[in-house]
Amino acid sequence: MSEEDYWAQFPDTLTTADVAKIIRTGAPAVRARLRDGIIPGHRIADSWVMFKAEIRVWLAATSNRPIPAGEPVDVLADYPDELSYRDLMQLFRVKYKGTIYIWLEQGHIPGSFVGNRWIVHKWRLRELLDETSNQRPSGEDVE
């Protein structure tokens, strides 16, 4: 199986079970490593969100084989400038739109309620992902 074939079996947004399968450990160990900042992830509300592209880069960086330097990962690259609740459901791999609306209403996801609908701008969502990442440049404290 090629590397691309291997990664194609996983969705763009990963669950703890997906990551456990990838790194051959249990889900409790994945959650502990997320809390410790070892595995890259984003804490949104009470949920961990992990993106396949970030996990791939992390695994490559921890490899004992040299890897070529690449572009920074942008998990939002394929999304429009204004995201709908459907886009957010896909991005965060959430099954119910009610969860997205709760996250919006409670401010876990930045958005503006205009007229009858929520508007979420990609640049604000990118800021959220930066803020909620458990990966910090050296010298920054993780709460």
LOKE-543907 format. One record per residue: z, y, x of N, C-alpha, C in turn; residue in three letters; residue number from 1. Coordinates in pm, whole numbers. Layout:
<nodes>
     n_zz     n_yy     n_xx    ca_zz    ca_yy    ca_xx     c_zz     c_yy     c_xx   residuo   num
        Z        Y        X        Z        Y        X        Z        Y        X       ala   NUM
...
</nodes>
This chain:
<nodes>
     n_zz     n_yy     n_xx    ca_zz    ca_yy    ca_xx     c_zz     c_yy     c_xx   residuo   num
        0     -117       85        0        0        0        0      124       90       met     1
      -86      218       59      -91      342      137       23      434       97       ser     2
       47      535      180      152      633      149      124      701       15       glu     3
        0      740       -7      -34      809     -134      -15      716     -253       glu     4
      -51      589     -238      -30      493     -346      119      475     -375       asp     5
      198      469     -268      343      455     -286      399      572     -367       tyr     6
      365      694     -325      422      812     -392      363      834     -531       trp     7
      244      785     -557      180      802     -687      256      731     -798       ala     8
      337      633     -763      412      561     -866      530      641     -920       gln     9
      564      752     -855      677      834     -898      629      963     -963       phe    10
      701     1012    -1064      666     1140    -1127      699     1257    -1034       pro    11
      649     1375    -1067      674     1494     -983      821     1533     -980       asp    12
      892     1510    -1090     1035     1538    -1098     1106     1403    -1100       thr    13
     1203     1386    -1011     1267     1256     -992     1406     1252    -1053       leu    14
     1445     1134    -1099     1581     1110    -1143     1661     1055    -1025       thr    15
     1793     1046    -1043     1874      985     -937     1833      838     -918       thr    16
     1794      772    -1027     1748      633    -1014     1620      624     -931       ala    17
     1528      719     -952     1405      721     -871     1438      738     -724       asp    18
     1523      834     -693     1558      860     -552     1634      741     -495       val    19
     1719      679     -574     1791      560     -528     1692      451     -488       ala    20
     1587      434     -567     1485      333     -535     1411      370     -407       lys    21
     1381      499     -392     1306      545     -274     1386      523     -146       ile    22
     1516      555     -150     1597      543      -27     1680      415      -24       ile    23
     1658      328     -122     1719      195     -127     1871      201     -123       arg    24
     1926      273     -220     2071      283     -235     2101      292     -384       thr    25
     2225      312     -420     2262      324     -561     2265      469     -607       gly    26
     2261      488     -738     2265      623     -795     2393      698     -758       ala    27
     2512      634     -753     2632      708     -712     2620      764     -569       pro    28
     2557      688     -481     2537      737     -343     2441      855     -342       ala    29
     2339      852     -427     2246      964     -436     2320     1088     -483       val    30
     2401     1075     -587     2476     1191     -638     2570     1247     -532       arg    31
     2636     1160     -457     2725     1206     -351     2646     1281     -243       ala    32
     2530     1230     -207     2448     1295     -104     2388     1426     -155       arg    33
     2363     1434     -285     2320     1561     -344     2432     1663     -335       leu    34
     2553     1622     -373     2668     1714     -366     2691     1763     -223       arg    35
     2670     1675     -126     2692     1710       14     2574     1786       76       asp    36
     2463     1798        2     2348     1870       53     2261     1789      148       gly    37
     2282     1659      152     2203     1574      240     2065     1552      179       ile    38
     2061     1520       52     1936     1503      -21     1903     1636      -88       ile    39
     1781     1688      -75     1749     1816     -138     1741     1803     -290       pro    40
     1804     1898     -357     1802     1900     -503     1845     2036     -554       gly    41
     1835     2053     -683     1871     2179     -748     1970     2150     -859       his    42
     2081     2224     -862     2182     2205     -965     2155     2306    -1076       arg    43
     2112     2259    -1192     2084     2344    -1307     2170     2295    -1421       ile    44
     2254     2385    -1473     2355     2349    -1572     2437     2236    -1510       ala    45
     2447     2123    -1575     2523     2010    -1520     2432     1899    -1471       asp    46
     2307     1934    -1441     2209     1834    -1403     2154     1858    -1262       ser    47
     2126     1749    -1194     2055     1756    -1067     1907     1739    -1095       trp    48
     1828     1828    -1038     1682     1820    -1049     1627     1802     -908       val    49
     1548     1697     -891     1488     1669     -760     1337     1659     -777       met    50
     1265     1716     -682     1119     1716     -688     1063     1624     -580       phe    51
      964     1545     -621      901     1449     -530      852     1518     -403       lys    52
      791     1634     -416      737     1703     -298      848     1737     -198       ala    53
      963     1780     -248     1074     1813     -158     1135     1687      -95       glu    54
     1143     1579     -172     1195     1453     -117     1102     1400       -9       ile    55
      972     1411      -31      875     1365       70      891     1443      200       arg    56
      903     1575      190      919     1659      310     1051     1625      380       val    57
     1157     1607      303     1288     1571      359     1281     1439      434       trp    58
     1220     1338      371     1210     1208      438     1125     1217      565       leu    59
     1018     1293      559      934     1311      678     1012     1379      789       ala    60
     1096     1476      752     1175     1549      851     1283     1462      914       ala    61
     1327     1359      843     1430     1271      897     1372     1148      966       thr    62
     1239     1141      973     1171     1027     1032     1188     1024     1183       ser    63
     1182      904     1239     1187      890     1384     1048      902     1447       asn    64
      950      936     1365      813      959     1414      781     1107     1404       arg    65
      714     1163     1504      679     1305     1495      587     1331     1375       pro    66
      609     1444     1311      526     1482     1198      466     1619     1223       ile    67
      347     1642     1174      289     1776     1190      359     1875     1100       pro    68
      372     1998     1147      431     2103     1065      339     2131      948       ala    69
      396     2149      831      315     2172      712      354     2300      642       gly    70
      287     2324      533      318     2439      450      449     2415      376       glu    71
      521     2524      342      641     2506      262      605     2446      126       pro    72
      697     2371       70      675     2305      -59      689     2409     -171       val    73
      592     2412     -261      599     2498     -380      581     2410     -501       asp    74
      693     2369     -563      686     2279     -677      629     2348     -801       val    75
      617     2480     -796      564     2556     -910      416     2592     -895       leu    76
      354     2550     -789      216     2590     -759      118     2561     -873       ala    77
      134     2449     -941       38     2409    -1044       74     2462    -1183       asp    78
      177     2544    -1191      220     2597    -1322      167     2739    -1341       tyr    79
      150     2780    -1468      101     2916    -1495      208     3021    -1462       pro    80
      168     3148    -1461      262     3257    -1431      370     3271    -1537       asp    81
      339     3237    -1661      437     3234    -1769      446     3091    -1819       glu    82
      566     3034    -1811      584     2894    -1847      634     2881    -1991       leu    83
      581     2785    -2062      625     2755    -2197      740     2653    -2190       ser    84
      802     2628    -2306      907     2526    -2306      849     2390    -2269       tyr    85
      722     2366    -2304      658     2238    -2266      644     2227    -2114       arg    86
      606     2339    -2051      598     2340    -1904      735     2310    -1844       asp    87
      839     2372    -1900      975     2352    -1849     1022     2208    -1870       leu    88
      986     2150    -1985     1021     2010    -2010      957     1920    -1905       met    89
      832     1947    -1872      762     1867    -1771      823     1891    -1633       gln    90
      845     2017    -1598      898     2050    -1466     1035     1986    -1442       leu    91
     1124     1998    -1541     1260     1947    -1525     1277     1803    -1575       phe    92
     1166     1745    -1625     1167     1608    -1677     1277     1590    -1782       arg    93
     1272     1682    -1880     1365     1682    -1991     1292     1628    -2114       val    94
     1356     1539    -2188     1290     1475    -2303     1294     1559    -2430       lys    95
     1393     1647    -2444     1412     1720    -2569     1400     1870    -2545       tyr    96
     1318     1935    -2627     1302     2080    -2611     1433     2153    -2638       lys    97
     1521     2092    -2717     1651     2154    -2743     1731     2178    -2616       gly    98
     1719     2086    -2520     1787     2103    -2391     1736     2228    -2320       thr    99
     1605     2247    -2321     1546     2365    -2258     1596     2491    -2327       ile   100
     1596     2491    -2461     1643     2608    -2535     1790     2638    -2508       tyr   101
     1872     2535    -2496     2014     2556    -2462     2025     2617    -2323       ile   102
     1950     2563    -2228     1954     2617    -2091     1910     2763    -2090       trp   103
     1810     2797    -2172     1764     2936    -2181     1871     3024    -2246       leu   104
     1923     2980    -2359     2024     3059    -2431     2149     3081    -2348       glu   105
     2188     2983    -2269     2309     2995    -2187     2283     3060    -2052       gln   106
     2157     3093    -2024     2124     3162    -1900     2108     3073    -1778       gly   107
     2102     2943    -1797     2082     2853    -1683     1939     2863    -1631       his   108
     1846     2897    -1718     1708     2923    -1682     1680     3070    -1716       ile   109
     1625     3148    -1622     1599     3290    -1652     1481     3305    -1746       pro   110
     1501     3382    -1851     1394     3404    -1947     1422     3526    -2031       gly   111
     1322     3568    -2105     1335     3681    -2198     1296     3631    -2335       ser   112
     1379     3663    -2433     1349     3626    -2572     1276     3742    -2636       phe   113
     1147     3727    -2655     1062     3833    -2707     1005     3788    -2840       val   114
     1035     3865    -2944      985     3828    -3076     1048     3697    -3118       gly   115
      969     3595    -3120     1014     3464    -3167     1016     3357    -3059       asn   116
      992     3397    -2935      978     3292    -2832     1036     3337    -2699       arg   117
     1063     3237    -2617     1112     3260    -2482      994     3274    -2387       trp   118
     1007     3369    -2294      908     3386    -2188      981     3362    -2056       ile   119
      926     3272    -1976      983     3242    -1845      874     3268    -1742       val   120
      900     3364    -1654      804     3398    -1551      826     3310    -1429       his   121
      716     3267    -1370      722     3176    -1255      802     3237    -1140       lys   122
      786     3365    -1114      856     3425    -1000     1007     3421    -1021       trp   123
     1054     3437    -1146     1198     3430    -1173     1247     3285    -1162       arg   124
     1164     3192    -1205     1200     3051    -1194     1205     3009    -1048       leu   125
     1115     3063     -967     1117     3034     -823     1248     3085     -762       arg   126
     1293     3204     -804     1422     3257     -757     1536     3163     -796       glu   127
     1532     3113     -921     1635     3019     -966     1637     2895     -878       leu   128
     1521     2839     -849     1516     2719     -767     1571     2747     -627       leu   129
     1544     2865     -573     1601     2902     -443     1754     2912     -452       asp   130
     1802     2973     -561     1947     2991     -578     2021     2860     -603       glu   131
     1957     2768     -674     2024     2644     -713     2003     2531     -613       thr   132
     1925     2556     -510     1900     2452     -410     2027     2421     -332       ser   133
     2048     2295     -305     2160     2257     -220     2123     2262      -72       asn   134
     2003     2308      -43     1956     2325       95     1960     2472      129       gln   135
     2039     2510      224     2053     2648      264     2012     2664      410       arg   136
     1951     2778      443     1926     2803      585     2058     2801      660       pro   137
     2055     2764      786     2179     2756      863     2250     2891      860       ser   138
     2384     2883      849     2466     3003      845     2503     3046      705       gly   139
     2437     2993      602     2473     3028      465     2570     2926      411       glu   140
     2668     2973      335     2766     2885      275     2713     2824      148       asp   141
     2748     2699      122     2716     2631       -2     2844     2622      -83       val   142
     2840     2666     -207     2960     2662     -289     2986     2526     -342       glu   143
</nodes>
